Each structure stands twice: as C-alpha cells, then as structure tokens.
Amino acid sequence: MQDRSESTSESVVRTPDRVLASFPAGHPRGDLPAEESARQHTANGTPATVVMDIQRDEFLVVRWAA
C-alpha cells in the first residue's frame, strides 16, 4: 500500500474558455436541454460539453481553452 503523504500527483483544474449557454438545474427534463445544446454546438463546429455550476445551480454548455 502506498503512503499518501509521499504522493506526487497533482490536481488540475480546467477553466472553460467560454460559456456558450446555461440552463437551470431544476428544469423538468434535467440536463437534457444542455446536452442537446452541446451536441448542436459540436455539430456546428464548436466542441462543447456540459458541466454543472453548483453555486449557481445551473448546467453550463462550455468550450474548453486549447
């Protein structure tokens, strides 16, 4: 078993380049509107993914910085 105090792994936090859209987390369809929006952006040439902003209680469609 490895001693965690000697571990050299680091956490990496990625910041999105741009928020393309936002949807309330309480939407009756859950995250589906955000997922559909991300698919549409990606199909139009802008790679997008969905993340949860817990503080604002929203699903965000984001583009990651290169």
C-alpha positions in Angstrom: 0.0 0.0 0.0 1.3 3.4 -1.0 1.7 6.1 1.7 -0.4 9.1 0.5 1.9 11.6 2.2 4.6 10.7 -0.4 2.3 11.0 -3.4 3.4 13.4 -6.1 0.2 13.6 -8.1 -1.4 17.0 -8.5 -5.0 18.1 -9.2 -5.6 20.1 -12.3 -8.5 22.5 -12.6 -9.5 23.4 -16.1 -11.3 26.7 -16.7 -13.6 26.9 -19.7 -12.7 29.3 -22.5 -16.3 30.4 -23.0 -19.8 29.6 -21.6 -22.0 29.0 -24.7 -25.3 28.5 -22.9 -26.8 27.9 -19.4 -29.8 26.0 -18.3 -31.4 25.8 -14.8 -30.7 22.6 -12.9 -34.3 22.4 -11.9 -35.5 22.0 -15.5 -38.2 19.3 -15.8 -36.0 17.5 -18.3 -32.9 17.7 -16.2 -29.7 18.2 -18.1 -31.2 17.1 -21.5 -31.6 20.7 -22.8 -28.0 21.4 -22.0 -26.8 18.1 -23.6 -28.9 18.9 -26.7 -27.3 22.3 -26.9 -23.8 20.9 -26.6 -24.5 18.4 -29.4 -25.8 21.2 -31.6 -22.7 23.4 -30.9 -20.4 20.4 -31.6 -22.2 19.6 -34.9 -21.8 23.2 -35.9 -18.0 23.0 -35.4 -17.6 24.3 -31.8 -16.6 21.5 -29.5 -18.8 21.8 -26.4 -19.5 19.9 -23.2 -21.8 20.2 -20.2 -20.7 21.0 -16.7 -22.6 21.7 -13.5 -22.2 25.0 -11.8 -23.2 24.0 -8.3 -23.0 27.6 -6.8 -25.5 28.9 -9.5 -27.5 25.7 -9.7 -27.1 25.6 -13.5 -25.9 23.3 -16.2 -23.4 25.2 -18.4 -22.5 24.4 -22.0 -18.8 25.3 -22.3 -16.0 25.3 -24.8 -12.6 24.4 -23.2 -9.5 26.5 -23.7 -7.0 24.9 -26.1 
